Amino acid sequence: MEVHPSELHRNLEGMGYSAEGVAFLGLGRFHGVGFQTLVRLGGRDGIRNLIATKDVSAFDALLADAGARFSARSEGFQTWDELRRQLWSFGLEVAGSLVDRGVRLIFEGDPDYPDAFHEMPPGLRPLWVFVRGNHHLLTQPSVAVVGTREPTEEGEFLAKFAVSCARELGAPVVSGLAKGIDRVVHEWCLRLSLPTISVLGTGILKTYPAKHFSLGEAIVERGGALVSEYLPDQGPTSETFVWRNRLQAALSKVVVPAEWSRKSGTAHTVRFARSLSRPVFGLTMFGVDPKADAGDADITFQVPKDHMAFRDAISAELLRQRVPQSPAQIDLFRNLP
C-alpha cells in the first residue's frame, strides 16, 4: 500500500523529523560529516542556519568551520537546488527507516526533551537523542545499575539485588546493553517486568555486542527504551562508550556500580555522577572483603544486612529535587569526545 506524501510527512514530524531533523540526517550521510561536526554546528539552530544559507559556498564554509571534511562544491554540487535535493533525499531515506523501526528524534528544546538533560551543564548536555521504545520513561525518576564487563558471581548477585530493590520502589533501571553487569541488569529487569532504559555507546540501529540484539528488542517490546545520541548507524569506539556514560548518570537519581574497579569504564560513569551531584551507592556481600582495586562509593551497603537501609536511601533519592549544575563544574570533562 502506497503512502501519500502528506501522510508520510505527518508521520515523520510526529516522530520528531521536522525539516531540520531531516536535514540533520541527510548531512550525516555525506562522507566527512560525522557526529562531532554536527555537534559543533550546534543542534537544531545550527542546522537551521546551515540550510538557510541557500548557497553552496556559504554551506561549505559553515561545515568547514565545524570541522567537516566534506565540500559540496568539490563533490560536484554547483547549485543550491542540486545540493538541497540530495540532502533532502538522503534525510528522508534515513528518517523513513527510523520511523519504521519506531525511533523518535528529540532535539534540545523539544517538549519531549528530558528534564534530566536540561539540568546538565551546557558542556555535557546532548543536543539531540534518538529514542526507540517508551520515551516517557526518560522523564521518570530512575536508578542506574552499572558495572564490570567481567563480573563474578557475587557481582551478578549484587546487580540483581539492586534491580530487585528498584522493582520494590517502582523505579525504572538504567544501564548500557554491554556484556557483563549491563546484560545481567537488563535481563533481570525483564524477568521482574520492570521497564529498563539502555543508553547505547553506538548508534540506535547498531547493537554492541551484536549478540545482544535480541535483548535490545526485548527491552523495547516489554515497555523499555533504547537511547543514543550518536548517528543511527554509528559503530562503537572506546570514546563513544565513555561519553555515553554521562547520560546514564544524568537519567538516574542514584548510580549503583554493582561491581567495579577504580580504573574501568564504570569509573567514568561514577565521575560523571559526582559531577552531576548524583550519589553513588556501593554494594558488598556481608562478610566478604572487597577486592583491592574496588572503586570507592559515597556510601557502601552490605548485603543482605543493609537491605532496608539501601532501599530507603534509594527511595529518598528518587524523591529528591535536583539543582542544575553550573558550567564551571565540568571543566574536567571538556576534552572528552
C-alpha positions in Angstrom: 0.0 0.0 0.0 1.5 3.3 -1.1 1.6 6.1 1.5 0.6 9.6 0.3 3.5 12.2 0.6 1.5 14.4 3.0 0.7 11.4 5.3 4.4 10.4 5.2 5.5 13.9 6.3 2.9 13.9 9.1 4.3 10.6 10.3 7.9 11.9 10.2 7.0 15.1 12.0 5.1 13.2 14.6 8.3 11.3 15.4 10.5 14.4 15.6 11.7 14.6 12.0 11.0 18.2 11.1 12.7 19.9 8.2 15.8 20.4 10.5 15.6 16.8 11.6 15.5 15.5 8.0 18.4 17.9 7.0 20.4 16.7 10.1 20.0 13.1 9.0 20.9 14.0 5.4 24.1 15.7 6.5 25.1 12.6 8.4 25.0 10.7 5.1 27.7 12.9 3.5 31.2 11.4 3.8 33.3 13.7 6.0 30.3 14.9 8.1 30.3 13.0 11.4 28.9 13.2 14.9 31.4 15.8 16.1 30.8 18.0 13.1 27.1 18.0 13.8 27.7 18.7 17.4 29.9 21.7 16.6 27.2 23.0 14.2 25.0 23.5 17.4 22.0 21.3 17.2 18.6 22.4 15.7 19.5 26.1 15.4 22.8 25.3 13.7 21.1 23.0 11.2 18.5 25.7 10.5 21.2 28.3 10.0 23.1 26.0 7.6 20.1 25.3 5.3 19.1 28.9 5.5 22.2 29.9 3.6 20.8 28.6 0.3 24.2 29.0 -1.1 26.7 26.2 -1.8 29.8 28.2 -0.9 28.3 29.5 2.4 27.2 26.0 3.2 30.7 24.7 2.7 32.2 27.5 4.8 29.9 26.7 7.8 30.7 23.0 7.5 34.4 23.7 7.3 34.2 25.8 10.5 32.6 22.8 12.2 35.4 20.6 11.2 33.8 18.7 8.3 36.0 17.0 5.7 33.2 17.4 3.1 32.9 20.1 0.4 29.7 20.2 -1.6 31.4 22.1 -4.3 34.2 19.5 -4.6 31.6 16.8 -4.7 30.1 18.3 -7.9 27.2 20.3 -6.5 27.1 23.5 -8.4 23.8 25.0 -7.4 21.9 25.1 -4.1 18.9 23.3 -5.6 21.1 20.3 -6.5 22.5 20.2 -3.0 19.2 20.7 -1.3 17.6 17.9 -3.3 20.3 15.4 -2.4 20.3 16.5 1.2 16.6 16.1 1.4 16.6 12.7 -0.4 19.3 11.3 2.0 17.4 12.6 5.0 14.0 11.3 4.0 15.5 7.9 3.3 17.1 7.7 6.8 14.1 9.2 8.6 11.7 6.7 6.9 13.8 3.8 8.0 14.0 5.1 11.6 10.2 5.7 11.8 9.7 2.2 10.5 11.8 1.0 13.5 9.9 3.2 15.9 12.8 5.5 16.5 12.0 9.1 17.7 14.3 12.1 17.3 14.3 14.6 20.2 16.2 17.8 19.9 17.1 20.0 22.9 14.2 22.4 23.3 11.6 19.9 22.1 8.7 19.2 24.5 9.8 15.6 25.0 13.4 16.6 25.8 14.1 15.0 29.3 14.3 17.4 32.2 17.3 15.3 33.4 19.2 16.5 30.4 18.0 20.1 30.8 19.6 20.1 34.3 23.0 19.2 32.8 25.6 21.9 32.2 25.8 23.0 28.6 29.1 21.3 28.0 27.6 17.9 28.9 24.0 18.3 27.6 23.1 16.3 24.5 21.9 18.4 21.6 19.6 15.6 20.5 18.8 12.0 21.3 17.3 9.1 19.4 14.8 7.0 21.4 13.3 3.7 20.4 10.6 2.5 22.7 8.8 4.2 25.6 10.3 7.7 25.5 8.2 8.7 28.5 10.4 6.6 30.7 13.1 9.3 30.4 11.0 11.6 32.5 10.6 9.2 35.4 13.0 9.0 38.4 15.2 6.1 37.8 18.2 4.1 39.2 21.3 3.4 37.2 22.9 0.0 37.8 26.2 -0.5 36.0 29.5 -2.4 36.4 32.2 -4.5 35.0 32.1 -6.5 31.8 33.7 -9.5 33.6 31.6 -9.9 36.7 32.0 -12.5 39.4 29.1 -14.5 40.8 28.9 -12.0 43.7 28.8 -9.1 41.2 25.9 -10.6 39.3 24.0 -11.3 42.5 24.5 -7.7 43.7 23.3 -6.3 40.3 20.2 -8.4 40.6 19.7 -7.3 44.2 19.9 -3.6 43.2 17.4 -4.2 40.4 15.1 -6.0 42.8 15.2 -3.0 45.2 14.3 -0.7 42.3 11.4 -3.0 41.5 10.2 -2.7 45.1 10.1 1.1 44.6 8.7 1.0 41.0 11.7 2.8 39.6 12.9 2.1 36.0 16.5 1.0 35.8 19.2 2.5 33.5 22.1 0.5 32.1 24.0 0.2 28.9 23.5 -3.1 27.0 27.2 -4.1 27.2 28.3 -7.5 28.2 28.7 -8.4 31.9 26.7 -6.4 34.5 24.7 -4.4 31.9 23.4 -7.7 30.4 22.6 -9.1 33.9 20.7 -5.9 34.8 18.6 -5.7 31.7 17.8 -9.4 31.8 16.8 -9.3 35.4 14.6 -6.2 34.7 12.8 -8.2 32.1 12.4 -11.2 34.5 10.8 -8.8 37.0 8.7 -7.0 34.4 10.5 -3.7 35.3 10.9 -1.2 32.5 14.6 -0.6 31.7 16.4 2.1 29.8 19.6 1.2 27.8 21.9 4.1 26.9 23.9 2.9 23.9 27.6 3.6 23.0 26.6 3.1 19.4 24.0 4.4 17.0 20.4 3.5 17.7 20.4 1.0 14.8 23.7 -0.7 15.9 23.9 -3.3 18.7 27.1 -3.9 20.5 27.9 -6.6 21.2 25.8 -7.9 18.3 24.7 -11.0 20.3 22.7 -8.6 22.4 20.4 -7.7 19.5 17.5 -9.9 20.8 18.0 -8.4 24.3 17.6 -4.9 22.9 14.4 -6.0 21.0 13.0 -7.5 24.2 13.7 -4.3 26.2 11.6 -2.3 23.7 8.9 -4.9 23.4 8.5 -5.0 27.2 8.0 -1.3 27.6 11.6 -0.1 28.0 13.7 2.2 25.8 16.9 2.3 23.9 18.6 5.7 23.8 21.5 7.1 21.8 22.8 10.5 20.7 25.1 9.0 18.0 24.2 8.9 14.3 21.9 5.9 13.7 24.5 3.5 12.1 27.5 4.8 14.0 29.7 2.0 15.3 31.4 1.5 18.7 34.6 3.1 20.0 36.0 3.4 23.4 35.4 7.1 23.3 31.7 6.7 22.4 31.2 4.4 25.4 32.9 6.8 27.8 30.9 9.8 26.5 27.5 8.0 26.7 28.2 7.3 30.4 27.3 10.8 31.3 23.8 10.2 30.0 23.4 7.1 32.2 24.3 9.2 35.2 22.1 12.1 34.2 19.0 10.0 33.7 19.3 8.4 37.1 18.7 9.8 40.6 21.3 7.5 42.0 24.1 5.4 40.5 24.8 1.8 41.8 28.0 0.3 40.5 27.4 -3.3 41.3 31.0 -4.4 40.8 33.8 -2.2 39.5 37.4 -1.1 39.8 38.9 2.3 40.1 40.4 2.1 36.6 37.5 1.0 34.5 34.7 2.2 32.2 32.4 2.2 35.2 34.7 4.7 36.9 33.8 7.2 34.2 30.1 6.8 35.0 30.9 7.4 38.7 32.9 10.5 37.8 30.0 11.9 35.7 27.6 11.0 38.5 29.6 13.0 41.0 29.9 16.0 38.7 26.1 15.9 38.3 25.5 15.5 42.1 24.2 12.0 41.7 25.1 9.9 44.8 27.0 6.7 44.2 25.8 3.7 46.3 28.1 0.7 46.5 27.2 -2.8 47.4 29.3 -5.6 49.0 28.4 -9.1 50.3 28.2 -9.1 54.1 31.4 -10.8 55.5 33.3 -10.7 52.1 36.3 -8.4 51.8 36.2 -6.2 48.7 38.9 -6.5 46.0 42.0 -4.4 46.4 41.2 -2.4 43.3 37.5 -2.0 44.0 36.1 1.5 43.5 35.0 3.7 46.3 31.3 4.7 46.6 29.8 7.6 48.5 28.1 5.1 50.8 28.6 1.3 50.8 25.8 -1.1 51.9 26.4 -4.7 52.9 24.0 -7.3 51.5 21.8 -8.7 52.9 22.3 -6.9 56.2 21.7 -3.4 54.9 18.7 -4.3 52.6 16.3 -1.9 54.2 18.8 0.9 54.6 19.8 0.6 50.9 16.2 0.6 49.8 15.3 3.6 51.9 18.4 5.5 50.7 17.3 4.9 47.1 13.7 5.9 47.9 14.9 9.2 49.4 17.0 10.0 46.3 14.1 9.2 43.9 12.1 11.9 45.7 14.8 14.5 45.9 14.8 17.5 43.6 18.0 18.4 41.8 19.6 21.8 41.4 21.0 22.4 37.9 24.9 22.4 37.8 26.9 25.4 36.7 29.3 25.2 33.7 32.3 25.8 36.0 31.8 22.3 37.4 32.5 20.5 34.2 35.9 21.7 33.1 37.4 18.3 33.8 35.3 16.8 31.1 35.6 19.4 28.3 38.1 17.4 26.4 36.1 14.2 26.3 34.9 13.2 22.8 
